[in-house]
Amino acid sequence: MSTPKSSDESLPQGGLLPLRALNELRSPGAESETKEAIERLGHELRVRSDPSRVVSGRAAVLPFSREARARSQARDASLQARLDIFRDDLRAIRIANEVLNRAATMRAVEAAETAIFEFRCLGESVRFAILNRTHLEMTRQFLDQLEGIESFRGRVSNEVLDALKERALNEFSVRMNRASKADIEFSKSEILRLRP
């Protein structure tokens, strides 16, 4: 009887993962090498993406050397460029904020003007309806008054009847003029205080 093969040996020669690669992955040294490679790549990425790092330099640089002056000028230019970018961003944010505020204010003003116009139209239509009903009622009362005066015909003289009719007509005219001149003005502040 043949002894059962381990799972590593049971893999065929042309399998997906060769036996040697599996052994390398399982060895303890491979993990530390992978960690070192990842740390090295991370350090390189941090160094390259650091905006304050303008010039690659050595560990020790003489303070008054040409390289130190170039490095100082490059650092100043980098700081100035970043400051200019920051100022431009702030200016753009302020302009966008102002534009949005103006747009919101214009929408609010437009909505308020539309509401005021609608209230005024509604108020005018209601006012004319009330005036029309009032005129009709006053005319009806005037005609009833004339009929009442005519009922006195034959009992009083014609001059008295004419005087009574003229007085009723004058009163009717005064009341109609007073009712027609009743003008209600809706102020914007009062309309804006209205609540639905």
C-alpha positions in Angstrom: 0.0 0.0 0.0 1.2 3.4 -0.9 1.2 6.1 1.8 -1.2 9.0 1.2 0.5 12.0 -0.2 0.4 15.3 1.5 -1.8 18.0 0.0 1.3 19.9 -1.2 2.5 16.9 -3.1 -0.9 16.1 -4.6 -0.8 19.3 -6.7 0.0 18.6 -10.3 3.1 20.0 -12.0 1.1 22.4 -14.2 -1.2 23.5 -11.4 -2.2 27.1 -10.6 0.4 27.6 -7.9 3.7 25.8 -8.1 4.9 24.0 -5.0 8.0 26.2 -4.7 5.8 29.4 -4.7 3.7 28.0 -1.9 6.7 27.2 0.1 8.1 30.7 -0.3 4.8 32.2 0.8 4.7 30.0 3.8 8.3 30.7 4.9 8.6 33.2 7.8 11.2 35.3 6.0 8.9 36.1 3.1 6.5 38.0 5.4 9.2 40.3 6.7 10.5 41.0 3.2 6.9 41.9 2.1 6.5 44.2 5.0 9.8 45.9 4.3 8.9 46.4 0.6 5.5 47.8 1.6 7.1 50.2 4.1 9.7 51.3 1.5 7.0 52.0 -1.1 4.9 53.9 1.5 7.9 56.0 2.5 8.7 56.8 -1.1 5.0 57.7 -1.7 4.9 60.0 1.3 8.2 61.7 0.3 6.9 62.3 -3.3 3.5 63.6 -2.2 4.9 65.9 0.5 4.2 69.5 -0.8 6.9 71.0 1.5 9.6 68.9 -0.1 10.7 70.8 -3.1 14.3 69.8 -3.6 15.8 66.4 -2.7 18.7 66.9 -0.4 21.4 65.3 1.5 21.5 64.8 5.2 23.9 67.7 5.9 24.0 70.9 3.8 26.1 73.9 4.6 23.9 76.8 5.7 25.4 79.4 3.3 26.1 77.2 0.3 24.6 77.6 -3.1 22.4 74.5 -2.6 21.1 75.9 0.8 20.2 79.2 -0.9 18.5 77.4 -3.8 16.6 75.2 -1.3 15.5 78.2 0.7 14.3 80.0 -2.4 12.5 76.9 -3.6 10.8 76.5 -0.2 9.8 80.2 -0.2 8.4 79.9 -3.8 6.5 76.8 -2.8 5.0 78.5 0.2 4.1 81.5 -1.9 2.5 79.3 -4.5 0.5 77.4 -1.9 -0.6 80.7 -0.4 -1.7 82.1 -3.8 -3.7 78.9 -4.4 -5.3 79.2 -1.0 -6.2 82.8 -1.7 -7.7 81.9 -5.1 -9.7 79.2 -3.5 -11.0 81.6 -0.8 -11.9 84.1 -3.5 -13.7 81.5 -5.5 -15.6 80.3 -2.4 -16.6 83.9 -1.5 -17.8 84.6 -5.1 -19.8 81.4 -5.2 -21.3 82.2 -1.8 -22.3 85.7 -3.0 -23.8 84.4 -6.2 -25.8 81.8 -4.3 -27.0 84.3 -1.7 -28.1 86.7 -4.5 -29.9 83.9 -6.3 -31.7 82.9 -3.1 -32.6 86.5 -2.3 -33.9 87.0 -5.9 -36.1 83.8 -5.6 -37.5 85.0 -2.2 -38.2 88.5 -3.6 -39.8 87.0 -6.7 -42.0 84.7 -4.6 -43.0 87.6 -2.3 -43.8 89.8 -5.2 -45.9 87.1 -6.8 -47.8 86.5 -3.5 -48.4 90.2 -3.1 -49.7 90.5 -6.6 -52.1 87.6 -6.1 -53.3 89.1 -2.8 -53.9 92.4 -4.5 -55.8 90.9 -7.4 -57.9 88.8 -5.0 -58.5 91.9 -2.8 -59.6 94.0 -5.8 -62.0 91.4 -7.1 -63.5 91.0 -3.7 -63.8 94.8 -3.3 -65.5 95.1 -6.7 -67.9 92.3 -5.8 -68.8 94.0 -2.5 -69.2 97.4 -4.3 -71.4 95.9 -6.9 -73.6 94.2 -4.3 -73.8 97.4 -2.3 -74.8 99.5 -5.4 -77.5 97.0 -6.3 -78.8 97.0 -2.7 -78.7 100.9 -2.6 -80.5 101.1 -5.9 -83.1 98.7 -4.7 -83.6 100.8 -1.5 -83.9 103.9 -3.7 -86.5 102.4 -5.9 -88.5 101.2 -2.8 -88.2 104.8 -1.4 -89.5 106.2 -4.7 -92.5 103.8 -4.6 -93.2 104.8 -1.0 -93.2 108.5 -2.1 -95.5 107.7 -5.0 -97.9 106.1 -2.6 -98.5 109.6 -1.2 -99.7 110.9 -4.6 -103.2 112.4 -4.3 -102.8 113.1 -0.6 -100.0 115.7 -0.9 -99.3 118.3 -3.6 -97.1 117.6 -6.6 -94.5 120.1 -5.4 -94.1 118.2 -2.1 -93.7 114.9 -4.0 -91.1 116.4 -6.3 -89.2 117.8 -3.3 -89.3 114.4 -1.6 -88.1 112.7 -4.8 -85.3 115.2 -5.3 -84.2 114.8 -1.7 -84.2 111.0 -2.0 -82.2 111.3 -5.3 -79.6 113.6 -3.7 -79.2 111.2 -0.7 -78.9 108.2 -3.1 -76.3 110.1 -5.2 -74.2 111.0 -2.1 -74.3 107.5 -0.7 -73.4 106.0 -4.2 -70.4 108.4 -4.5 -69.3 107.7 -1.0 -69.5 103.9 -1.6 -67.7 104.2 -5.0 -64.8 106.2 -3.5 -64.2 103.7 -0.8 -60.8 102.5 -1.8 -58.9 100.0 0.2 -55.1 100.0 -0.4 -53.3 96.8 0.7 -49.7 97.7 1.8 -46.9 95.2 1.2 -46.0 95.0 4.9 -49.6 94.0 5.9 -49.8 91.4 3.1 -46.5 89.9 4.2 -47.8 89.5 7.7 -50.7 87.4 6.5 -50.5 83.7 7.3 -52.3 80.9 5.5 
